[in-house]
């Protein structure tokens, strides 16, 4: 049986509970993973996005710049 929101009972959680669950899952992930654990389609997608970004010079900003702007002066 495939894993679904319904089979796990997640469809009955509130939005707030689902967001907290996302945080818990994210925090439980290891800092590094073995390459064999990453599906090949992830690498294909990363390369697709890199190629698309390369055609849009200047369209993005480094995430550190954006984060600094959000956090403001300390």
N, C-alpha and C positions, 0 to 999 in steps of 0.2 A: 504494500500500500504506500503510495507516495505521501510525503510529508506536505501537509497543507496548513493554512491558518486554522481551518476548522478542526482538523484532526488533533492539533495541539491546543485547541481551545483559545487561541489568540484572537479570534474574531469576537470574543466576548469581552475583551479588555477595552478599557477606555483609551482615548488617544494619549492621555497622560501616562497611563500604564504601559502602553506600547512604546512610547518614547523612552521611558525609563528602562524598559527591556532592551531597546536598541543600545542604550548607554552601557548596560551591564554586559551585553554580548561584545560590544566594541572593546571594553576594558579587559575582557577575558582573553582577547586575542594575543598571541605571543608577538614580541617585537620583530622577530624574523621567522620565516618559514622555509622549509626545504622547497627548492624549485619544483620538485616532483609533486608537491601538494597544490600547486597553482595550475588551474586548467589552461590548456594551450590557448583557448579562445581569449583569455585575459591578455596574453602577450600580443595576440593579433589585434585586439582592440586598442591596446596601448600604442602600438605602431601606427594604427589608423589615425588615432588622435594626434600623435606627434606629427604625422604627415600633414594633417589638416591644419594644425597650428602653424606649421612652417610656411604655409601659403598665406597666412594672415599676420604678417609681420607687424608688431606693435599693437595687436588686438588685445593682448592680455597683459596682466601685471603680476609681478612676483607675489606669491601668497604672503610673504613676510611683510611686504609693503601694505597690502590690504589689511592684514592683521594689526599692524601698527596703527593704521588709520582708525580701525574699529576700537582698539583699546585706548587710544588717545594718550596724552602725556601722562607720565607716571610721577 
